[in-house]
Amino acid sequence: MQIKDLKPGMKSVDIKVKIVKKVIEKKIKTGRLAEFEVEDETGKITLVAYDDKIDELELGQEYELKNAFVNIFKGKKQLNIGRFGKVIKV
């Protein structure tokens, strides 16, 4: 799958992306949340990661994300890697 193919509501998404930059990291009631800008050859999207997943992601590195999901937040499409997702360094 590629970024251009992502649609809101998709679940169990497996996708390969490169981390371009870390946009924000903050504490939330249930732990930590961070937003990253990620890309592939078809486009860019915001990746939202939680807790331990944040520590697995490095700028400039490519990853295979397994079991991610897509939603809309403040009118923008986002890719999310939650507690059931996997992050694999490529």
C-alpha positions as CSV (number, residue, x, y, z in Angstrom):
1,M,0.0,0.0,0.0
2,Q,1.1,3.6,-0.6
3,I,0.2,7.0,0.9
4,K,-1.9,7.9,-2.1
5,D,-4.1,4.9,-1.5
6,L,-5.0,5.7,2.2
7,K,-8.6,6.6,2.9
8,P,-10.2,7.6,6.3
9,G,-11.6,4.6,8.2
10,M,-9.0,2.1,6.8
11,K,-7.8,-0.4,9.4
12,S,-5.1,-3.1,9.4
13,V,-2.9,-0.9,7.1
14,D,0.6,-2.2,6.2
15,I,2.7,0.5,4.6
16,K,6.4,1.5,4.1
17,V,7.2,5.1,5.0
18,K,10.2,7.4,5.7
19,I,10.2,9.7,8.7
20,V,10.8,13.3,7.5
21,K,10.4,15.3,10.7
22,K,8.9,15.2,14.2
23,V,6.2,17.8,14.4
24,I,5.2,17.7,18.0
25,E,5.3,15.5,21.1
26,K,3.1,16.0,24.1
27,K,1.7,14.3,27.2
28,I,-1.9,13.2,27.1
29,K,-4.1,11.7,29.9
30,T,-3.2,8.1,28.8
31,G,0.5,8.6,28.1
32,R,2.4,10.4,25.3
33,L,1.5,11.3,21.7
34,A,3.8,12.4,18.9
35,E,3.1,13.6,15.3
36,F,5.6,12.9,12.6
37,E,5.6,13.9,8.9
38,V,6.2,10.8,6.8
39,E,6.5,10.2,3.1
40,D,6.8,7.6,0.3
41,E,7.1,8.1,-3.4
42,T,3.4,9.0,-3.7
43,G,3.1,11.7,-1.1
44,K,3.2,12.8,2.6
45,I,0.9,12.3,5.6
46,T,1.0,12.9,9.3
47,L,1.8,9.8,11.4
48,V,0.5,9.8,14.9
49,A,2.4,7.5,17.3
50,Y,1.8,6.7,21.0
51,D,3.9,5.9,24.0
52,D,6.7,3.3,23.3
53,K,6.1,3.5,19.5
54,I,7.5,7.1,19.6
55,D,10.8,5.9,20.9
56,E,11.1,3.4,18.0
57,L,11.0,6.1,15.3
58,E,14.1,7.9,14.1
59,L,14.3,10.8,11.7
60,G,15.4,9.9,8.2
61,Q,14.8,6.2,8.7
62,E,12.4,4.0,6.7
63,Y,9.9,1.7,8.4
64,E,7.4,-0.9,7.6
65,L,4.3,-0.1,9.7
66,K,1.9,-3.0,10.3
67,N,-1.7,-2.8,11.5
68,A,-1.9,1.0,11.3
69,F,-5.2,2.8,10.8
70,V,-6.3,6.0,9.1
71,N,-8.6,8.7,10.5
72,I,-9.4,12.4,10.0
73,F,-8.4,14.9,12.7
74,K,-9.3,18.6,12.3
75,G,-10.1,18.0,8.6
76,K,-6.7,16.3,7.8
77,K,-6.1,12.6,7.0
78,Q,-3.7,11.0,9.5
79,L,-2.0,7.6,9.7
80,N,-1.9,6.2,13.2
81,I,0.2,3.5,14.8
82,G,-1.4,2.4,18.1
83,R,-0.7,-0.3,20.7
84,F,-1.7,-3.1,18.3
85,G,0.6,-1.8,15.5
86,K,4.1,-2.8,14.8
87,V,7.1,-0.7,13.7
88,I,9.8,-2.5,11.7
89,K,13.0,-0.8,10.7
90,V,13.7,-1.3,7.0
